[in-house]
Amino acid sequence: MLAYKGELEKTTTFKDKVRLQPENVNAGLLTYPVLQAADIILHRAKYVPVGKDQEQHLEMARNFANRFNHRYGDVFPEPHAFNYGDELVKVPSLDGAGKMSKSENQYATLYLSDSDELIRKKVMKAKTDSGPTEPNSSKPDYIENIFLLMNLVSNADVVQKFEADFSNCTIRYGDMKKQLAEDMVTFISPIREKAENIRNDEKYLKEVMEKRRRKKPGIVLQLRCNW
């Protein structure tokens, strides 16, 4: 009730989706920032880990929280972005078009639930070119993205080796993607396996739910009534 149609129509993600699917402009698409804000302020979150593409939505969440507080009293804190660096990061997709997104191109996006072989397959399809033709050339965005991913999961000496190869025009992108794929498998597979172990441990899951129920019974009851 505190969100306005005009401001929702101005969000970048809404306008992008409208351009992509002009015949399917539904209420869920328009009100997504409101749902996202509700998820955040329900828990009175002060810091939210988001990428650059969600910065506008987080600003809207602050606006909604402030409007609520102005009308009904000081209830919700202002949520701000949590980030390890100076600037929020936007991770491009592996195909070099847009961002890594579960709703745009699943084969250009890496998931923590992906199998080892699927990770390798996706990385090997990442967009590259024939390589630089002049020493110390600047990297295209899609090549910079491969180096960004490699910086996240590979050893520093491996990254330095491919940086040097790029600078002197001897880089072999096939070799680089093979290395990235193996390093990404090493990084993701323990996370996937731990998540699978938790999902398959019904006893543990029931204990967690029961513990939460005892800790916040009022919230559980309220949510059930609201829904």
C-alpha positions in Angstrom: 0.0 0.0 0.0 3.0 2.3 0.4 4.4 1.6 -3.1 3.4 3.6 -6.1 2.8 2.4 -9.6 4.9 5.1 -11.2 8.0 4.3 -9.2 7.7 0.6 -9.9 7.4 1.2 -13.6 10.6 3.2 -13.6 12.8 0.3 -12.2 15.5 -0.8 -14.7 14.7 -4.5 -14.4 11.0 -3.9 -15.1 11.7 -1.8 -18.2 14.2 -4.5 -19.4 11.7 -7.3 -18.9 8.9 -5.3 -20.7 11.2 -4.9 -23.7 11.9 -8.6 -23.8 8.4 -9.8 -23.2 5.9 -7.0 -24.1 3.0 -9.5 -24.2 3.6 -10.7 -20.7 3.7 -7.7 -18.4 2.1 -9.1 -15.3 1.5 -7.9 -11.8 4.3 -10.1 -10.4 6.8 -8.5 -12.7 5.7 -5.0 -11.6 5.5 -5.6 -7.9 8.7 -7.7 -7.6 10.6 -4.9 -5.8 7.8 -4.7 -3.2 8.0 -8.5 -2.5 11.8 -8.2 -2.3 11.5 -5.3 0.1 9.1 -7.2 2.3 11.5 -10.1 2.5 14.2 -7.7 3.7 12.4 -5.6 6.2 10.4 -8.5 7.7 13.7 -9.6 9.2 14.7 -6.0 10.1 17.9 -6.6 8.0 20.4 -3.8 8.2 22.9 -5.2 5.6 22.0 -7.2 2.5 24.5 -8.9 0.2 23.6 -7.8 -3.3 25.2 -7.2 -6.6 25.2 -4.0 -8.6 22.0 -5.0 -10.5 20.1 -5.0 -7.2 21.2 -1.6 -6.0 18.1 0.2 -7.2 15.8 -2.4 -5.6 17.6 -2.0 -2.3 17.1 1.8 -2.5 13.4 1.2 -3.0 13.4 -1.1 0.1 14.8 1.8 2.1 12.1 4.1 0.7 9.4 1.7 1.7 10.8 1.2 5.2 11.1 5.0 5.7 7.5 5.6 4.5 6.3 2.9 6.9 8.3 4.4 9.8 7.1 7.9 9.0 3.5 6.8 9.1 3.4 4.2 11.8 6.5 4.8 14.0 10.1 3.8 14.0 9.8 0.0 13.3 12.2 -1.0 10.4 15.9 -0.1 10.0 17.2 1.1 6.7 18.7 -1.8 4.7 22.1 -1.1 3.1 24.2 -3.1 0.7 26.8 -5.4 2.3 29.9 -5.7 0.1 33.5 -6.8 0.6 35.0 -4.1 -1.7 34.5 -0.4 -2.4 31.9 -0.9 -5.2 29.1 -3.4 -5.8 29.9 -6.0 -8.4 28.0 -7.0 -11.5 28.9 -10.5 -12.8 28.3 -10.8 -16.6 27.0 -14.0 -18.0 29.3 -16.6 -19.6 28.0 -15.7 -23.1 28.9 -12.1 -22.7 25.3 -10.8 -22.9 23.9 -9.2 -19.8 24.3 -10.6 -16.2 24.5 -14.0 -14.8 20.8 -14.6 -14.2 18.6 -17.7 -13.5 15.8 -16.2 -15.6 17.7 -15.3 -18.8 20.1 -18.0 -19.9 20.7 -21.0 -17.6 23.5 -22.3 -19.7 25.5 -19.0 -19.3 25.0 -19.1 -15.5 26.9 -21.2 -12.9 24.8 -22.6 -10.1 26.1 -24.0 -6.8 24.0 -27.1 -7.5 25.5 -27.8 -10.9 27.2 -31.1 -11.4 31.0 -31.2 -12.2 30.4 -32.1 -15.8 27.8 -29.4 -16.3 30.2 -26.8 -14.8 32.9 -27.9 -17.3 30.4 -27.7 -20.2 29.2 -24.3 -19.3 32.7 -22.8 -18.8 34.0 -24.2 -22.0 31.1 -22.5 -23.9 32.0 -19.1 -22.4 32.4 -16.4 -25.0 36.0 -15.7 -26.2 37.6 -14.4 -29.4 40.8 -14.9 -31.4 42.9 -13.1 -28.8 44.7 -9.8 -28.6 46.7 -8.6 -31.6 48.8 -6.0 -29.8 50.7 -6.3 -26.6 49.1 -4.9 -23.4 45.7 -4.5 -25.1 42.6 -3.8 -23.0 40.3 -6.7 -22.4 36.8 -6.9 -23.8 34.1 -7.2 -21.1 33.5 -10.9 -21.8 37.2 -11.7 -21.5 37.5 -9.5 -18.4 34.7 -11.6 -16.9 36.6 -14.9 -17.4 39.6 -13.3 -15.6 37.2 -12.1 -12.8 35.9 -15.6 -12.3 39.4 -17.0 -12.4 40.5 -14.5 -9.7 37.7 -15.9 -7.5 38.6 -19.6 -7.7 42.2 -20.0 -9.0 45.6 -19.7 -7.5 47.3 -16.3 -7.9 50.2 -17.8 -9.9 47.7 -19.3 -12.4 46.0 -16.0 -12.9 49.3 -14.2 -13.3 50.3 -16.8 -16.0 47.3 -16.1 -18.1 47.5 -12.4 -17.5 51.1 -12.5 -18.9 49.9 -14.6 -21.8 47.2 -12.1 -22.6 49.6 -9.1 -22.4 52.1 -10.7 -24.8 49.4 -12.0 -27.2 50.1 -15.7 -26.7 47.0 -16.6 -24.6 45.2 -19.8 -25.5 41.6 -19.3 -24.4 40.9 -23.1 -24.6 43.6 -23.8 -22.1 42.4 -21.0 -19.9 38.8 -22.2 -19.9 39.9 -25.7 -19.1 41.8 -24.4 -16.1 38.9 -22.3 -15.0 36.5 -25.2 -15.3 38.6 -27.4 -13.1 39.1 -24.7 -10.5 35.4 -23.9 -10.5 34.6 -27.6 -10.0 37.0 -27.7 -7.0 35.3 -24.6 -5.6 31.7 -25.5 -6.1 31.6 -29.3 -5.5 32.1 -29.2 -1.7 29.3 -26.6 -1.4 27.0 -28.7 -3.5 27.8 -31.9 -1.6 27.2 -30.2 1.8 23.9 -28.8 0.6 22.8 -32.3 -0.6 23.8 -33.8 2.7 21.7 -31.3 4.6 18.7 -31.8 2.3 18.9 -35.6 2.8 19.3 -35.4 6.6 15.6 -35.2 7.6 16.4 -35.6 11.3 18.6 -32.5 11.3 16.1 -30.5 9.2 13.3 -31.3 11.7 15.5 -30.3 14.6 16.3 -26.9 13.0 12.6 -26.2 12.3 11.6 -27.2 15.8 14.3 -25.0 17.3 13.1 -22.1 15.2 9.5 -22.7 16.1 10.3 -22.6 19.9 12.4 -19.5 19.4 9.9 -17.4 17.4 6.4 -19.0 17.7 4.7 -15.6 17.4 6.3 -14.9 14.0 5.4 -18.3 12.7 1.8 -17.8 13.8 1.6 -14.4 12.3 2.9 -15.5 9.0 0.5 -18.3 8.8 -2.4 -16.0 9.5 -1.2 -13.5 6.9 -0.9 -16.0 4.2 
